[in-house]
Amino acid sequence: MIESAERAVTASAVDLNGRSLVAWAGSIMAAVAVAMAAVALLLGPNWNLLWAASVLLVLALATGSVLRRLGYGHS
């Protein structure tokens, strides 16, 4: 029982979930896109800004996928 707890602690220390370039790039781009969409809807709605936010959100997903395939993420 103690050995399995030690393995769990060691495994969680090695797990770098959310601390990779892929996670940061995708999360920041998505957050900016959501903020842009919120501002666009508050402005009346501003359709050009809303479309730009949508494009940025799709680019955030594509960026995460491309960076992960290039090996910058953790498997």
Contacts in CASP RR format, 6 or more apart in sequence:
PFRMAT RR
TARGET T0000
AUTHOR 0000-0000-0000
METHOD contacts of the structure
MODEL  1
MIESAERAVTASAVDLNGRSLVAWAGSIMAAVAVAMAAVALLLGPNWNLL
WAASVLLVLALATGSVLRRLGYGHS
16 74 0 8 1.000
17 23 0 8 1.000
17 74 0 8 1.000
18 24 0 8 1.000
20 72 0 8 1.000
20 73 0 8 1.000
20 74 0 8 1.000
21 67 0 8 1.000
21 72 0 8 1.000
21 73 0 8 1.000
22 64 0 8 1.000
22 67 0 8 1.000
22 68 0 8 1.000
22 72 0 8 1.000
22 73 0 8 1.000
23 73 0 8 1.000
25 60 0 8 1.000
25 63 0 8 1.000
25 64 0 8 1.000
25 67 0 8 1.000
26 60 0 8 1.000
26 61 0 8 1.000
26 63 0 8 1.000
26 64 0 8 1.000
29 56 0 8 1.000
29 57 0 8 1.000
29 59 0 8 1.000
29 60 0 8 1.000
29 63 0 8 1.000
30 57 0 8 1.000
30 60 0 8 1.000
30 61 0 8 1.000
32 56 0 8 1.000
33 53 0 8 1.000
33 54 0 8 1.000
33 56 0 8 1.000
33 57 0 8 1.000
33 60 0 8 1.000
34 53 0 8 1.000
34 57 0 8 1.000
36 49 0 8 1.000
36 50 0 8 1.000
36 52 0 8 1.000
36 53 0 8 1.000
36 56 0 8 1.000
37 49 0 8 1.000
37 50 0 8 1.000
37 53 0 8 1.000
37 54 0 8 1.000
37 57 0 8 1.000
39 46 0 8 1.000
39 49 0 8 1.000
40 46 0 8 1.000
40 47 0 8 1.000
40 48 0 8 1.000
40 49 0 8 1.000
40 50 0 8 1.000
40 52 0 8 1.000
40 53 0 8 1.000
41 50 0 8 1.000
43 49 0 8 1.000
67 73 0 8 1.000
END
